[in-house]
């Protein structure tokens, strides 16, 4: 499996996980000049912006550690654009990271909610 295929599989697993937890998926792979947001979902009265990181091992650390300062900045800018474009400036929002690990052909998910950037 290539890195791109692994990433796409991880995002699919993350979406299925979120839906199983009662979230509604609003958008996937939202792109603008500022950056990209992997998943935008709603939970209750919150709009949740989700970064998905998929790994085959923890050899180089936890998957969420790959969300660098630069990546956070791009996600924030893309979020601001999304909110403005959709006239949602007064919407409650939060940022989550979903770690997806593939081991022995099986995926596992770790959901880190309300990551403070």
Backbone as ProteinMPNN parsed JSONL, in Angstrom:
{"seq_chain_A": "XXXXXXXXXXXXXXXXXXXXXXXXXXXXXXXXXXXXXXXXXXXXXXXXXXXXXXXXXXXXXXXXXXXXXXXXXXXXXXXXXXXXXXXXXXXXXXXXXXXXXXXXXXXXXXXXXXXXX", "coords_chain_A": {"N_chain_A": [[0.861, -1.179, 0.0], [0.629, 2.166, -0.907], [1.809, 5.351, 0.405], [-0.064, 7.361, -0.128], [-2.369, 5.835, -0.651], [-2.633, 4.627, 1.852], [-3.161, 6.881, 3.436], [-5.641, 7.736, 2.323], [-7.207, 5.507, 2.92], [-7.115, 5.654, 5.7], [-8.516, 8.051, 6.145], [-11.039, 7.289, 5.265], [-11.647, 5.3, 7.135], [-11.66, 6.923, 9.415], [-13.878, 8.589, 8.877], [-15.981, 6.716, 8.891], [-15.767, 5.884, 11.538], [-16.384, 8.307, 12.901], [-19.055, 8.699, 12.059], [-20.186, 6.442, 13.248], [-20.105, 7.246, 15.821], [-22.026, 9.124, 16.012], [-21.632, 11.513, 14.673], [-22.105, 13.84, 11.959], [-20.987, 13.928, 8.689], [-19.848, 16.719, 7.045], [-18.125, 17.748, 5.109], [-15.368, 16.603, 3.096], [-11.885, 16.632, 2.649], [-11.608, 19.473, 2.245], [-10.428, 22.146, 0.425], [-8.458, 25.069, 0.035], [-6.691, 28.11, -0.825], [-5.264, 28.585, 1.498], [-4.932, 26.148, 2.801], [-5.7, 22.706, 3.689], [-8.446, 20.809, 4.935], [-9.048, 17.79, 6.404], [-11.452, 16.444, 7.296], [-14.682, 17.73, 7.861], [-17.068, 17.933, 10.26], [-20.173, 17.562, 12.095], [-21.116, 17.654, 15.488], [-23.563, 17.448, 17.763], [-24.022, 20.719, 18.674], [-21.718, 21.676, 17.563], [-19.228, 22.489, 15.129], [-16.853, 20.487, 13.778], [-13.5, 20.332, 13.059], [-11.377, 18.187, 11.552], [-8.252, 16.65, 11.599], [-6.634, 14.02, 10.058], [-4.386, 11.468, 10.734], [-2.54, 8.848, 9.558], [-0.878, 5.848, 10.238], [1.483, 3.111, 10.099], [2.965, 2.25, 12.152], [4.313, 3.16, 15.399], [6.85, 3.946, 15.325], [8.154, 6.344, 14.748], [7.002, 7.993, 16.587], [3.875, 9.179, 18.031], [1.009, 9.412, 15.898], [-0.372, 11.852, 15.895], [1.588, 13.665, 16.52], [2.662, 14.427, 14.175], [1.275, 16.584, 13.308], [2.267, 19.458, 12.709], [3.452, 22.779, 13.747], [3.336, 24.411, 11.489], [1.469, 23.024, 9.898], [-0.755, 23.239, 11.584], [-1.188, 25.993, 11.484], [-1.956, 26.285, 8.786], [-4.314, 24.789, 8.798], [-5.881, 26.314, 10.557], [-6.111, 28.722, 9.109], [-7.439, 27.792, 6.815], [-9.787, 26.973, 8.038], [-10.822, 29.421, 8.95], [-11.354, 30.6, 6.471], [-13.281, 28.778, 5.464], [-15.359, 29.109, 7.349], [-15.996, 31.827, 6.953], [-16.695, 31.83, 4.206], [-18.983, 30.242, 4.273], [-20.641, 31.66, 5.882], [-20.572, 31.267, 8.705], [-19.511, 32.399, 10.971], [-20.243, 32.724, 13.673], [-20.486, 30.215, 14.689], [-20.098, 27.471, 16.926], [-16.99, 25.91, 17.263], [-14.495, 23.278, 16.996], [-11.289, 21.681, 17.15], [-10.094, 18.574, 16.183], [-8.012, 15.641, 16.29], [-7.596, 12.674, 14.546], [-6.134, 9.661, 14.971], [-5.09, 7.025, 13.006], [-4.229, 3.722, 12.936], [-2.617, 1.1, 11.238], [-2.294, -2.242, 11.616], [-1.232, -5.501, 11.214], [-3.117, -5.861, 9.176], [-5.404, -4.734, 10.225], [-7.328, -1.905, 11.205], [-7.024, 0.586, 13.715], [-8.395, 3.121, 15.815], [-7.746, 6.273, 17.258], [-9.118, 8.911, 18.884], [-8.539, 12.181, 19.37], [-9.87, 14.67, 21.03], [-10.798, 18.139, 20.821], [-8.291, 19.498, 20.503], [-6.006, 21.804, 21.558], [-4.777, 24.45, 19.894]], "CA_chain_A": [[0.0, 0.0, 0.0], [1.415, 3.399, -0.955], [1.493, 6.339, 1.435], [-1.318, 8.024, -0.527], [-3.448, 4.865, -0.42], [-2.77, 4.492, 3.302], [-3.836, 8.093, 3.907], [-7.047, 7.7, 1.906], [-7.861, 4.467, 3.721], [-7.247, 6.199, 7.046], [-9.608, 9.037, 6.155], [-12.288, 6.53, 5.15], [-11.858, 4.689, 8.457], [-12.008, 8.013, 10.331], [-15.266, 8.999, 8.599], [-16.878, 5.66, 9.393], [-15.705, 5.966, 12.997], [-17.152, 9.482, 13.339], [-20.479, 8.427, 11.85], [-20.618, 5.464, 14.251], [-20.171, 7.952, 17.097], [-23.125, 10.083, 15.943], [-21.27, 12.722, 13.932], [-22.52, 13.944, 10.562], [-19.896, 14.436, 7.866], [-20.27, 17.872, 6.253], [-17.227, 17.855, 3.957], [-14.099, 15.881, 3.153], [-10.805, 17.218, 1.862], [-11.889, 20.858, 1.891], [-9.176, 22.79, 0.039], [-8.43, 26.46, -0.396], [-5.303, 28.562, -0.923], [-4.637, 28.573, 2.824], [-4.622, 24.797, 3.243], [-6.7, 21.658, 3.521], [-9.026, 20.197, 6.129], [-9.388, 16.422, 6.017], [-12.878, 16.167, 7.527], [-15.486, 18.692, 8.614], [-18.226, 17.178, 10.741], [-20.924, 18.19, 13.176], [-21.511, 16.866, 16.652], [-24.466, 18.308, 18.523], [-24.065, 22.095, 18.157], [-20.359, 22.083, 17.203], [-18.617, 22.155, 13.856], [-15.592, 19.876, 14.169], [-12.504, 20.282, 11.996], [-10.609, 16.998, 11.916], [-7.039, 16.27, 10.884], [-6.445, 12.577, 10.161], [-3.011, 11.002, 10.53], [-2.548, 7.399, 9.47], [0.46, 5.272, 10.354], [1.596, 1.651, 10.245], [3.649, 1.973, 13.416], [4.64, 4.326, 16.22], [8.316, 3.989, 15.292], [8.583, 7.735, 14.756], [6.153, 8.725, 17.513], [2.421, 9.144, 17.851], [0.594, 10.012, 14.63], [-0.781, 13.252, 16.093], [2.786, 14.493, 16.605], [2.959, 14.883, 12.816], [0.542, 17.827, 13.062], [3.269, 20.458, 13.065], [3.007, 24.175, 13.876], [3.004, 24.895, 10.14], [0.211, 22.378, 9.517], [-1.809, 23.862, 12.408], [-1.432, 27.333, 10.935], [-2.709, 26.122, 7.538], [-5.666, 24.333, 9.155], [-6.596, 27.468, 11.12], [-6.436, 29.653, 8.009], [-8.475, 27.146, 5.993], [-11.013, 27.019, 8.849], [-11.329, 30.803, 8.878], [-11.92, 30.776, 5.137], [-14.494, 27.967, 5.386], [-16.391, 29.758, 8.163], [-16.401, 33.068, 6.281], [-17.356, 31.465, 2.947], [-20.292, 29.66, 4.559], [-21.334, 32.562, 6.813], [-20.686, 30.521, 9.955], [-18.569, 33.019, 11.902], [-20.69, 32.608, 15.062], [-20.647, 28.791, 14.965], [-19.163, 26.829, 17.853], [-16.087, 25.022, 16.536], [-13.389, 22.666, 17.721], [-10.317, 20.981, 16.324], [-9.775, 17.226, 16.651], [-7.089, 14.825, 15.505], [-7.88, 11.247, 14.593], [-5.003, 8.818, 14.614], [-5.496, 5.721, 12.493], [-3.076, 2.823, 12.854], [-2.828, -0.161, 10.532], [-1.391, -3.277, 12.12], [-1.686, -6.853, 10.868], [-4.298, -5.774, 8.317], [-6.558, -4.165, 10.934], [-7.228, -0.496, 11.576], [-7.5, 1.034, 15.026], [-8.616, 4.568, 15.813], [-7.648, 7.041, 18.505], [-9.725, 10.215, 18.639], [-8.086, 13.196, 20.31], [-10.832, 15.761, 20.89], [-10.559, 19.499, 21.3], [-6.873, 19.796, 20.593], [-5.812, 23.246, 21.679], [-3.656, 24.883, 19.083]], "C_chain_A": [[0.905, 1.24, 0.0], [0.997, 4.328, 0.178], [0.166, 7.033, 1.136], [-2.507, 7.097, -0.274], [-3.706, 4.678, 1.075], [-3.521, 5.682, 3.877], [-5.311, 8.117, 3.56], [-7.83, 6.654, 2.699], [-8.102, 4.964, 5.139], [-8.378, 7.197, 7.152], [-10.961, 8.348, 6.051], [-12.641, 5.889, 6.493], [-12.304, 5.751, 9.454], [-13.451, 8.475, 10.122], [-16.258, 7.973, 9.137], [-16.921, 5.674, 10.921], [-16.571, 7.13, 13.497], [-18.649, 9.244, 13.193], [-21.002, 7.425, 12.889], [-20.751, 6.094, 15.634], [-21.237, 9.059, 17.081], [-22.797, 11.403, 15.246], [-21.896, 12.666, 12.544], [-21.364, 14.552, 9.787], [-20.454, 15.531, 6.974], [-19.438, 17.966, 4.98], [-15.982, 17.016, 4.202], [-13.117, 16.567, 2.227], [-11.143, 18.614, 1.34], [-10.557, 21.557, 1.622], [-9.423, 24.245, -0.335], [-6.96, 26.875, -0.453], [-4.559, 28.441, 0.401], [-4.227, 27.173, 3.279], [-5.764, 23.833, 2.999], [-7.173, 21.162, 4.885], [-9.517, 18.822, 5.707], [-10.875, 16.141, 6.131], [-13.494, 17.329, 8.294], [-16.767, 17.949, 8.975], [-18.974, 18.006, 11.775], [-21.191, 17.159, 14.256], [-22.308, 17.804, 17.537], [-24.449, 19.708, 17.926], [-22.674, 22.595, 17.731], [-19.993, 21.639, 15.792], [-17.199, 21.693, 14.195], [-14.688, 19.754, 12.947], [-11.487, 19.218, 12.389], [-9.404, 16.812, 10.994], [-6.828, 14.779, 11.13], [-4.988, 12.254, 9.862], [-3.019, 9.482, 10.612], [-1.113, 6.873, 9.448], [0.367, 3.743, 10.443], [2.3, 1.279, 11.537], [3.855, 3.281, 14.176], [6.154, 4.51, 16.292], [8.837, 5.422, 15.392], [7.702, 8.606, 15.651], [4.68, 8.538, 17.214], [2.054, 9.875, 16.56], [0.258, 11.497, 14.788], [0.412, 14.189, 16.183], [3.213, 15.017, 15.234], [2.169, 16.136, 12.44], [1.43, 18.954, 13.59], [2.651, 21.841, 13.231], [2.576, 24.721, 12.523], [1.668, 24.317, 9.688], [-0.956, 22.984, 10.293], [-2.183, 25.23, 11.861], [-2.274, 27.242, 9.664], [-4.147, 25.686, 7.819], [-6.486, 25.488, 9.71], [-7.019, 28.441, 10.027], [-7.53, 29.082, 7.121], [-9.812, 27.155, 6.72], [-11.637, 28.401, 8.795], [-11.987, 31.058, 7.534], [-13.248, 30.032, 5.008], [-15.642, 28.641, 6.139], [-16.914, 31.019, 7.489], [-17.21, 32.755, 5.012], [-18.784, 30.975, 3.181], [-21.111, 30.447, 5.587], [-21.614, 31.873, 8.156], [-19.785, 31.1, 11.046], [-18.959, 32.852, 13.368], [-20.915, 31.16, 15.498], [-19.636, 28.327, 16.017], [-18.306, 25.859, 17.053], [-15.106, 24.352, 17.493], [-12.511, 21.934, 16.714], [-9.993, 19.643, 16.969], [-8.701, 16.617, 15.752], [-7.536, 13.38, 15.663], [-6.643, 10.52, 14.092], [-5.552, 7.47, 14.162], [-4.221, 4.898, 12.338], [-3.483, 1.542, 12.14], [-1.796, -1.164, 11.032], [-2.006, -4.635, 11.826], [-2.994, -6.835, 10.076], [-5.535, -5.2, 8.974], [-6.282, -2.717, 11.32], [-7.701, -0.294, 13.011], [-7.518, 2.559, 15.008], [-8.408, 5.13, 17.206], [-8.105, 8.458, 18.18], [-9.283, 11.171, 19.742], [-8.965, 14.424, 20.091], [-10.302, 17.07, 21.435], [-9.07, 19.788, 21.517], [-6.698, 21.302, 20.588], [-4.571, 23.649, 20.923], [-3.379, 26.317, 19.416]], "O_chain_A": [[1.829, 1.345, 0.807], [-0.029, 4.122, 0.825], [-0.635, 7.267, 2.041], [-3.532, 7.526, 0.255], [-4.854, 4.584, 1.508], [-4.414, 5.516, 4.707], [-6.144, 8.475, 4.393], [-8.971, 6.889, 3.098], [-9.164, 4.726, 5.714], [-9.119, 7.198, 8.135], [-11.927, 8.778, 6.682], [-13.791, 5.933, 6.929], [-13.216, 5.517, 10.248], [-14.167, 8.723, 11.092], [-17.256, 8.331, 9.764], [-17.981, 5.499, 11.522], [-17.387, 6.96, 14.403], [-19.422, 9.553, 14.099], [-22.135, 7.549, 13.353], [-21.423, 5.551, 16.511], [-21.338, 9.838, 18.028], [-23.622, 12.316, 15.239], [-22.18, 11.589, 12.019], [-20.82, 15.581, 10.186], [-21.413, 15.311, 6.235], [-19.97, 18.231, 3.902], [-15.595, 16.753, 5.341], [-13.484, 17.028, 1.146], [-10.985, 18.902, 0.153], [-9.668, 21.565, 2.474], [-10.441, 24.598, -0.931], [-6.079, 26.068, -0.156], [-3.349, 28.218, 0.414], [-3.282, 27.024, 4.054], [-6.672, 24.101, 2.212], [-6.409, 21.104, 5.848], [-10.304, 18.696, 4.769], [-11.496, 15.658, 5.184], [-12.91, 17.844, 9.247], [-17.457, 17.411, 8.11], [-18.472, 19.018, 12.264], [-21.449, 15.985, 13.992], [-21.8, 18.823, 18.003], [-24.83, 19.874, 16.767], [-22.474, 23.798, 17.559], [-20.391, 20.57, 15.328], [-16.437, 22.426, 14.826], [-15.059, 19.154, 11.938], [-10.821, 19.326, 13.418], [-9.532, 16.817, 9.769], [-6.843, 14.326, 12.275], [-4.429, 12.709, 8.864], [-3.45, 8.904, 11.609], [-0.256, 7.39, 8.731], [-0.663, 3.174, 10.805], [2.243, 0.129, 11.972], [3.6, 4.365, 13.653], [6.67, 5.151, 17.209], [9.847, 5.675, 16.048], [7.664, 9.826, 15.486], [4.294, 7.839, 16.277], [2.714, 10.841, 16.177], [0.57, 12.303, 13.911], [0.27, 15.388, 15.947], [4.026, 15.936, 15.14], [2.375, 16.691, 11.36], [1.349, 19.342, 14.756], [1.484, 22.055, 12.904], [1.564, 25.414, 12.423], [0.827, 25.04, 9.155], [-2.024, 23.218, 9.727], [-3.361, 25.578, 11.788], [-3.203, 28.028, 9.479], [-5.083, 26.149, 7.168], [-7.661, 25.631, 9.372], [-8.151, 28.925, 10.02], [-8.445, 29.8, 6.717], [-10.858, 27.325, 6.093], [-12.848, 28.534, 8.614], [-13.057, 31.663, 7.466], [-14.226, 30.585, 4.505], [-16.758, 28.732, 5.629], [-18.121, 31.258, 7.454], [-18.268, 33.339, 4.777], [-19.683, 31.256, 2.389], [-22.129, 29.971, 6.091], [-22.735, 31.895, 8.664], [-19.347, 30.377, 11.94], [-18.08, 32.841, 14.23], [-21.477, 30.915, 16.566], [-18.475, 28.735, 16.002], [-18.825, 25.076, 16.258], [-14.913, 24.788, 18.628], [-12.926, 21.617, 15.6], [-9.66, 19.578, 18.152], [-8.516, 17.031, 14.608], [-7.817, 12.921, 16.77], [-6.175, 10.725, 12.972], [-6.371, 6.855, 14.845], [-3.263, 5.324, 11.693], [-4.545, 0.975, 12.398], [-0.59, -0.962, 10.892], [-3.167, -4.885, 12.153], [-3.866, -7.68, 10.276], [-6.604, -5.172, 8.364], [-5.171, -2.353, 11.706], [-8.658, -0.926, 13.458], [-6.757, 3.197, 14.281], [-8.834, 4.545, 18.201], [-7.544, 9.118, 17.306], [-9.62, 10.98, 20.911], [-8.823, 15.13, 19.092], [-9.489, 17.114, 22.358], [-8.658, 20.26, 22.577], [-7.198, 21.989, 19.697], [-3.458, 23.248, 21.262], [-2.464, 26.917, 18.852]]}, "name": "protein", "num_of_chains": 1, "seq": "XXXXXXXXXXXXXXXXXXXXXXXXXXXXXXXXXXXXXXXXXXXXXXXXXXXXXXXXXXXXXXXXXXXXXXXXXXXXXXXXXXXXXXXXXXXXXXXXXXXXXXXXXXXXXXXXXXXXX"}
